[in-house]
Amino acid sequence: MMLLEMAAGGFADRVAVGTRDDGLTFAELFERSGAIAGRLRSVDAGHLVLADVSSEALPALLFGASWAGIPFVPLNYRLADAELRTLASRASPALAVAEPGAAGRLDGIDGVETVDRAVLWAELAAAASADHDWSFDGEDVALLLFTSGTTGDPKAAVLRQRHLISYILGSVEFGSAGEEEAALVSVPPYHVAGIAAVLSNAFAGRRLLQLPTFEPGAWIDLVRDEGVTSAMVVPTMLARIVEHLDAEGPSSPGLPTLRALSYGGGRMPQPVVERALELLHDTRFVNAYGLTETSSTVALLGPDEHRAAVASDDPAVRRRLASAGRPLPGIEVSIRDEVGAEAPVGATGDIWLRGGQVSGEYRGQGSRLTDDGWFPTNDGGWLDDEGYLFVTGRIDDVIVKGGQNISPGEIEGVLLRHPAVADAAAIGLPDHEWGERIVVAVATHAGAEASAEELCTLVRRELRSNRTPDHVEFVDDLPYGDTGKLLRRVLREQLAHLGDA
């Protein structure tokens, strides 16, 4: 709320969110956030749950929850109804805001009152603001963000007010944006980058535009029509934007207003970013690496480093185009081996992080921070001799496809319900477009048969399309260790030829 109060006081009449002609000003955003806080207090909500796409209501809901002193809990609206309801029930008691026309997905959950976002937004336009009596306690929980683990049981990452404030004050200068600047965000609200974008752009005084459903042509049109000056995408999106611009040919007007483009959330194929640098030669590129548990970005590869790497003949310098850059001020990075000892420069290990924005806490499970404040990320990586961080992939088994975390366990659970399937394992292998593709290894019962098509259809029906395997490999058996643990590393080696490096 300190961030919003400063923004409303500093640039009240600027448009904060939406189009230039009919967007919400910072003063109006402040008042709408206060109206949401009043609504939350009137029903004694313990949480504000969001099961909705990104919309003009998102910033007001985020700030309104903090104004009311309760956690904001954005959920993955792409989940199947049963999964979505389970997560919502874990945030009870709550007021849940649902996508227009979809409030029924959360009806009947004990302690959860559901309201249609469009209905709520219309009501709030005439509602009175709450008293200006928000808390200034940094230990208050600001956000609960559910993350998937290898077991398929999502954990609720806890981000407190002090974590988010540390990130913003350490990375954004107040009022640094010009009145003409506009940022386009295409990541969903349940992604920490979507939340960080609201906070950082508000503090900078920059207008925020949202594209709830990404499509490259629509994204490019919005950049051109609204004079977008900065944007954030995941690698899959950038690949499709590059393809679209290439298809426009030499007569393409390009993206002349786009001054800065940041990307992150997955592995970026080097040919994609190299081509993007060629097409958008006046745009400043940033690769951002971070996690939910670290309040978003902890390391950056900056614009000058991008251009220097792509222009260099030195392999060590050029290789940095594939790095996550160097840590933000206030962030320490350490590479640790399996017993927690610091690894030498150039050696791969677990990325450990420490700093004021690092939480590492999960509701009901406590903190994963070590006694001296380090957070083991379970991301593999290494540091070069200049301190550039290279992220090699997840140490755990989560598949990261198109910037979305997908649990192998939930896919395997569906496959194992098929009568012909005796054993199954899902892994992620490199994919040029998506970062990782979902490959499943399936062993069938003796004498039983199942086609790849029917198994993919089964997963698609049960878990939605982004969980559907990209390839099904039938095997005699799966590799297990002496203790009965599935050796996914061995399986990845066996099926490496199915990846697209």
Buried (B, 14 or more C-beta within 10 A) or exposed (E): BBBBBBBBEEBBEBBBBBBEEEBBBBBBBBBBBBBBBBBBBEEEBBBBBBBBBBBBBBBBBBBBBBBBBBBBBBBBBBBBEEBBBBBBBBBBBBBBBBBBEBBEBBEEBEEBBBBBBBEBBEEBEEBEBBEEEBEEEBEBBBBBBBBBBBEBEBBBBBBBBBBBBBBBBBBBEBBEBEEEBBBBBBBBBBBBBBBBBBBBBBBBBBBBBBBEEBEBEEBBEBBBEBBBBBBBBBBBBBBBBBEBBEEEEEEEEBBEBBBBBBBBBBBBBBEBBBBBBEBBEEBBBBBBBBBBBBBBBBBBBBBEBBBBBBEBEEEEBBBBBBBBBBBBEBBEBBBBEEEEEEBEEEEBBBBBBBBBBBBBBBBEEEEBBBEEBBBBBBBBBBBBEEEBBBBEBBBBBBBBBBBBBBBBBBBBBBBEEBEBBBBBBBBBBBBBBBBBBBBBBBBBEEEEEBEBEEBBEBBBEBBEEEBBBBBBBBBEEBBEEEEEEBBBEEBBEBBEEBBEE
